[in-house]
């Protein structure tokens, strides 16, 4: 059901691919979440979320998007500066390079609260646990945004996947795992609900020091917090 990617083809170790029916999944997501009620959103750069980014731009919603592997931090897609006939191109990864405005930490903090965060996944469980490339980045992005006051208990978190990517099981997530509230597929929307309060801020004890070195907003925040060194963690996961 996966669609080939222009950069990675079917190399699922390096990309969460688009899939057949993603357009229907986007329609179901925005039938459950009214884009007219969204003031600002964050969307991961997964190819499967091109339709999400375009739908939000068409609804006039500014979108914060992570650059690939967060090497250049985040960019802002502002629909006020993108002509309607160029919004599909702006939603692609290559389009981000042209239309996205890079933001430093102060620029991110100045955006204001995020009403919606959307991510892709290799798989997601019935209770909102995400699996696959990039899942640790989404946790890190949540920690950064929540520490800056941009994301909180009212921010809705959604995953967009194919039906075959929904795991018909429930798991015991780590306390630091960020669970999604909604799972949108081409045939349905699963309202996961909440197990408890979400973690807030960055757990610096769990941050890979290589991420601090390579992710500009994280490095900037670490400097502001007066942090000079972090202990290495055993693994690093890339999106």
C-alpha positions, 0 to 999 in steps of 0.5 A, a space after each residue: 500500500 506504500 507509495 514510492 518516495 522521490 528521495 528514498 523510494 521504498 527504503 522504510 528505514 529512512 522515511 515514513 512513506 505515503 500510502 494508497 488512500 492517504 487523501 481519504 484519511 486526510 478527509 476523515 481527519 478534518 471531518 473529525 477536527 474542524 480546520 476552521 477552529 485551528 489557529 496554528 498547527 504543527 505537522 511532521 515532514 512525512 510524505 504521507 502528510 502532504 495532504 494534511 499540510 495542503 488542507 491546512 494551508 487552504 484553510 488559512 492555518 499557519 503550519 510549523 514544519 520540522 526540517 528533515 531530521 531537524 538538522 535545520 530546525 523548523 520552518 513556518 508555512 504562512 498561507 498568507 504568503 503562498 498563492 492558492 495554486 502553489 500550496 500543493 508545491 509548498 506542502 512537498 518537502 522540496 516546496 518547504 525549501 522555497 516557501 518555508 520561513 526558518 524560525 529560531 527559538 524566539 520565533 517559534 516561541 512567538 507563534 503562540 499556542 498550537 491547536 493541532 499536531 499531526 504525525 505519520 507513523 510506521 504503525 500505531 496501536 489502538 491506544 495511541 502508541 506510535 512506532 517506527 522512524 521518527 517517533 522519538 523526534 515527535 516526543 522531542 518536538 512535543 517536549 520542546 513545544 510544551 516547554 515553550 508553552 506552545 503545546 498543552 493538554 488542549 492540543 490535539 495530537 493525531 496520526 495519519 496511517 493506512 488501515 494496515 498500520 493500525 496494530 490491534 493491541 494495547 501497550 504499556 508506553 514509557 512515561 515519556 511517550 507522547 500518545 496521539 488522541 486520534 488515528 485517521 485512516 482511509 476508512 475510519 477515525 479512532 478516538 483514542 482518548 486519554 490515559 492521563 496527563 501528558 509529560 511536560 517539557 524536555 527530559 534532558 536525561 533522556 536526550 541524546 547529546 548528538 541531538 543537542 549538537 545537530 538540532 539548532 533549536 534544542 542547542 539554543 534551548 540548552 544554552 538558555 538553560 545553562 546546560 553545557 554537557 549531557 550524558 550519552 544515551 545508548 541509541 539514537 533514532 532518526 526520522 
